[in-house]
Amino acid sequence: MSWSRAIAIGCAVALLGCGRAGGVPTASDPATRRNQTIEELEQRGLAFAVVGDLTRAEQYLSAALSQGADVRRVLPALVHVCIESGRYRAAGEYLRAYMREDPDNSKLHLLYGLLEASVGDRAVALREYDAALRAHPDDPDTHFALAILLRDGVGDAAGADAHFREYLRLVPQGAHAPEARASLLQEEAR
């Protein structure tokens, strides 16, 4: 599993404070036609996720959101299900729908950027990382993700170096510190 996919899954699980919104596309699953409660839709979606039926899980969780489920609880599960099933664009669509309601949420921007980077849309990923850093300039994970994209996806070694250094300044013993140190351009690579 690539670093982008691994961190995207981790971020999806950790998402908090997404706000409340409507307008996410709903599945045409029978779940939406049975007058089920929000709780039933959510529970069924989570149950399908546990047994590995990720398509059904997405349908039920999406239906729960469209009916007004707690976004902070359901959106991370929905995005996680989409990522696990390799539906990165779908995960991004769900995030984008909720980002309109909470445009300053740096976690949403970071996760959306990671998803876009994983499908090769570097321009959108760069824009989202920039938005995440504007909202939360001291977020080491965003600095590291941006450094990786600049180094590996854009070929901007100097830009990557600056963000690796900022990551190391913020968390000198962080989980990605060895890679960040190894990626520095000059004498501080040790």
Phi and psi in degrees as a GROMACS rama.xvg file:
@    title "Ramachandran Plot"
@    xaxis  label "Phi"
@    yaxis  label "Psi"
@TYPE xy
-74.7211  161.18  SER-2
-58.5234  -43.4726  TRP-3
-60.0108  -43.2051  SER-4
-68.4321  -41.261  ARG-5
-62.7611  -45.9917  ALA-6
-69.8959  -33.6661  ILE-7
-61.7097  -42.5893  ALA-8
-63.959  -45.3243  ILE-9
-61.053  -43.3199  GLY-10
-65.6474  -38.647  CYS-11
-60.5785  -41.5572  ALA-12
-68.8505  -33.2814  VAL-13
-88.9127  -6.20615  ALA-14
-54.2945  132.402  LEU-15
-137.78  158.769  LEU-16
62.3662  41.1606  GLY-17
-76.9986  -16.2493  CYS-18
88.4241  -178.236  GLY-19
-118.838  136.634  ARG-20
-151.995  166.785  ALA-21
-124.805  -175.747  GLY-22
91.84  3.11664  GLY-23
-76.373  138.473  VAL-24
-57.8324  137.75  PRO-25
-103.672  154.423  THR-26
-77.3367  157.355  ALA-27
-90.3979  28.186  SER-28
-70.6106  150.024  ASP-29
-56.7844  -19.4241  PRO-30
-56.7523  -33.0024  ALA-31
-80.0571  -10.9866  THR-32
-106.776  2.59362  ARG-33
-101.856  7.97647  ARG-34
55.4215  42.0886  ASN-35
-81.156  152.059  GLN-36
-73.8618  162.851  THR-37
-57.4143  -42.9641  ILE-38
-63.0567  -40.9662  GLU-39
-64.1804  -43.2717  GLU-40
-61.6293  -46.0021  LEU-41
-62.681  -47.35  GLU-42
-62.1847  -41.9676  GLN-43
-65.6336  -40.9681  ARG-44
-60.225  -45.686  GLY-45
-66.3792  -37.1253  LEU-46
-65.3587  -43.0797  ALA-47
-63.1452  -36.2748  PHE-48
-63.2668  -41.6891  ALA-49
-62.802  -38.3781  VAL-50
-88.1263  0.0547782  VAL-51
91.191  6.55302  GLY-52
-88.112  81.2732  ASP-53
-71.0311  -28.6256  LEU-54
-65.7081  -49.631  THR-55
-64.1687  -39.4481  ARG-56
-58.2017  -45.7292  ALA-57
-61.3201  -43.9691  GLU-58
-61.0015  -47.3262  GLN-59
-69.4911  -41.6525  TYR-60
-66.595  -39.6071  LEU-61
-63.2254  -42.3686  SER-62
-63.4676  -40.4763  ALA-63
-61.1463  -43.8429  ALA-64
-62.8997  -43.5414  LEU-65
-65.4553  -23.1203  SER-66
-88.6865  -5.54295  GLN-67
109.691  18.8856  GLY-68
-61.4332  160.279  ALA-69
-65.1467  112.719  ASP-70
-60.0167  -39.203  VAL-71
-63.0758  -26.0845  ARG-72
-93.591  -39.6843  ARG-73
-90.7896  -38.8957  VAL-74
-58.081  -44.8017  LEU-75
-58.6204  -39.867  PRO-76
-66.2434  -41.6385  ALA-77
-63.8828  -46.1253  LEU-78
-64.3217  -41.2786  VAL-79
-59.7659  -44.6015  HIS-80
-60.4895  -44.2529  VAL-81
-64.2314  -41.4416  CYS-82
-65.4505  -44.9671  ILE-83
-59.9167  -33.271  GLU-84
-89.5259  4.79729  SER-85
78.0509  15.3238  GLY-86
-97.3599  67.5579  ARG-87
-65.6897  -38.8784  TYR-88
-65.3274  -40.2827  ARG-89
-63.475  -43.0114  ALA-90
-58.6196  -42.7476  ALA-91
-62.676  -39.0488  GLY-92
-63.1095  -42.792  GLU-93
-62.6323  -44.6168  TYR-94
-61.2918  -46.1492  LEU-95
-58.4318  -38.997  ARG-96
-61.3386  -36.848  ALA-97
-88.6167  -20.1404  TYR-98
-65.9657  -27.6497  MET-99
-61.5466  -31.5322  ARG-100
-83.501  -20.7399  GLU-101
-140.685  65.7371  ASP-102
-66.3807  -16.6368  PRO-103
-97.9367  8.32082  ASP-104
-77.3653  105.016  ASN-105
-64.7585  -30.7726  SER-106
-65.5752  -39.6983  LYS-107
-65.1655  -43.2743  LEU-108
-63.3085  -42.5512  HIS-109
-61.6781  -49.2275  LEU-110
-63.5024  -42.6552  LEU-111
-63.7041  -40.7571  TYR-112
-61.01  -42.9017  GLY-113
-62.088  -42.1177  LEU-114
-63.9442  -43.7711  LEU-115
-66.9062  -37.7343  GLU-116
-63.3185  -37.8348  ALA-117
-68.6483  -22.2434  SER-118
-102.046  6.94023  VAL-119
90.5709  8.99318  GLY-120
-92.245  82.2706  ASP-121
-65.5499  -37.7819  ARG-122
-62.2882  -44.5033  ALA-123
-67.6865  -41.4308  VAL-124
-59.2836  -45.9763  ALA-125
-59.9792  -43.2941  LEU-126
-61.4594  -42.5867  ARG-127
-70.6965  -39.2143  GLU-128
-62.7044  -40.2787  TYR-129
-62.0464  -43.4482  ASP-130
-62.8931  -40.3719  ALA-131
-63.36  -41.2342  ALA-132
-71.8366  -31.1915  LEU-133
-64.2777  -40.0159  ARG-134
-76.2934  -33.3652  ALA-135
-145.466  79.7522  HIS-136
-65.1739  -16.9242  PRO-137
-103.507  26.3366  ASP-138
-86.9581  109.089  ASP-139
-63.5087  -35.0458  PRO-140
-63.633  -38.4331  ASP-141
-68.6407  -41.4802  THR-142
-60.5797  -41.6977  HIS-143
-67.0637  -44.9359  PHE-144
-60.9817  -42.4664  ALA-145
-65.4984  -40.5719  LEU-146
-61.4091  -43.3994  ALA-147
-62.2097  -45.3971  ILE-148
-63.9162  -42.9781  LEU-149
-64.5944  -40.7384  LEU-150
-71.1607  -51.9445  ARG-151
-91.2383  -31.549  ASP-152
-100.251  -28.6997  GLY-153
-111.489  -24.5656  VAL-154
78.4952  25.9059  GLY-155
-100.726  83.9977  ASP-156
-63.4052  -39.2994  ALA-157
-67.4238  -43.0708  ALA-158
-63.5765  -42.1249  GLY-159
-61.4366  -43.2372  ALA-160
-56.7708  -44.9295  ASP-161
-60.5038  -40.4254  ALA-162
-78.2005  -31.7723  HIS-163
-62.8668  -42.0323  PHE-164
-64.1205  -40.3018  ARG-165
-66.4513  -40.3245  GLU-166
-57.1539  -48.1382  TYR-167
-65.8051  -33.5999  LEU-168
-64.9528  -40.7236  ARG-169
-75.0829  -40.9144  LEU-170
-139.549  78.2536  VAL-171
-59.2533  -24.4229  PRO-172
-111.95  22.3517  GLN-173
-64.146  168.12  GLY-174
-58.7525  -30.1199  ALA-175
-103.318  10.1059  HIS-176
-57.7985  -42.8624  ALA-177
-60.7029  -42.9196  PRO-178
-67.4671  -40.1248  GLU-179
-61.863  -45.2863  ALA-180
-62.451  -41.8472  ARG-181
-67.5695  -20.0025  ALA-182
-95.2522  -4.45515  SER-183
-65.8299  148.204  LEU-184
-79.4853  -30.6712  LEU-185
-124.035  -156.513  GLN-186
-53.6841  -22.1211  GLU-187
-80.1525  12.146  GLU-188
-69.1149  -8.97203  ALA-189
